[in-house]
Amino acid sequence: MLDEEKQMRNFRVRLESGEVVPDEAAARLTVLSALKAVKQWHEKHKGNTTPSPEAVAVHAAVNRLTESPIVELKRQAEETRKAISNIAS
């Protein structure tokens, strides 16, 4: 859910010309929703600071999204990274 390229492959739309292209809005909305969900989940589980392999992978995905050229994705990823900063480095 946090892999923008994969979401671009998952969400496709057929143009009037017949060409199939990524549905960028749907793909990015999915990534934004996932970032928000990660942040909310972490806020509910603040006491658990032992990083699991899954938490480390999520943190890495969030870090990659902070480099996005899409302003809204970058902003949300930075907010999420700040919220989860104590589960992995």
Secondary structure, DSSP 8 states (H G I E B T S, - for coil): ---HHHHHHHSEEE-TTS-EEE-HHHHHHHHHHHHHHHHHHHHHTTT-----HHHHHHHHHHHHHTT-SSHHHHHHHHHHHHHHTTT--
